[in-house]
Amino acid sequence: MNLARVVRKVVATFKHPAFSGRPLLLVQPVDLALKAKGPEVLAIDFMGADLDELVLLMKEGSSVQQMLENKEAPADAAIVGIVDTVCLEGRTIFDKSAPATTGAGG
């Protein structure tokens, strides 16, 4: 399980039938300092995430296929939670309800 930030909504005119009714989002994995870590990932959204939200990203193909109830689905990443708060060593490092404190481009 990884933390990631939603960076783009993906519109697909045609997509695999296994993804029917599920939005596809491009997410940027982040570290505990909420800084970008590694390449962006295309994920199936099971939670109704929106742009710039911090989410829980599951990157296990067989688990995503189980969630889709389709062992043949070409999927390896899914959004399985929307993060409200992250606490680390007794201090809050992210709070969804707090105003953003990052600079331009967040």
N, C-alpha and C positions, 0 to 999 in steps of 0.2 A: 504494500500500500504506500502511495506517495502523495505528497501535497502538490497541487498544481493550480495555476490560475488560468481561467478561461480567457483566451485572447481573440478568438474569432468563431463566428457561426459558419458552418459549411453548408452550402446549398448544393444539392445533387439532383439534377434532372432525372437521372436514372441511378438507382442504387440496388444492391443485393436485396432480394426479398426478405432476408432475415432481419434487415434493418427497418422494415416497414413500421411506420409510426414512431420511430425513435430518431430524435435529432442527432446530428453529428456535430461535434465541436472540436476545435483545435485548442489544445491546452499546453501551457508551458510549465513543466515540472519546476518546482522551487525547493530551495534548501530551507533550513530552519530560520535563516535570516530573511526569508521570503525573496531571495535573489534567484534569478533564472539559473537552472541547472540542467544542462544537456539540451538536446533538440526538442522541438515542439512535437506533440503526439496527437494523432487523430483518435478521438474517443467517442464511443456511443454514450449518450446521456440518458441515464435511468432516473435522474432526479429533478430535471427541470431547471438546470443551472443557467445563469445569465452571464453576459459579458462581464469580465473583471472579477467574478466571484472566485473565492478560494475553495477548491474542491478536493475530495479524496479520489485518487485515481488508482484503479486496480489494473495492473498490467500483467495479467495471467490469462492467456488465450483460452485455455480449457474452462476456466471459471466464467469468463465472459460468454463462451458458447453455451454453458449450462444456463446462465441467466437468460439467454435468448431462446433456450430450449431448441437448439439447433447445433449439432456436432459438426456440421459442414460450414457454419458461418465463418467468413474470412475476417475474424475479429480478434484483437488481442488487447484492447484497452477499453475501460468503461469508467464513467463517472458514477460512483456509488454513494456519494455523500456531499453535502454542502457544509462547509466549515463555518461555525459561528465564532468560536474562540479557540486559540492555541495558547496553552500555558507551558512554560519551560522553566524548570528549576525555581518554581515559586513566583514567577512573574509572567504577566500576560504579554505575549509577543504579537498577538493578532486578536482583534476584537471587531467583528463585522459591524457592530453598532457604533463604533467609535469613528469620528471623522478621519479621513485619510490624512496621513502626515508625510507622504512621499512627495517627491518633486514631480515635475512635468513628465508625463508618460507613465507614472506610477509604477 
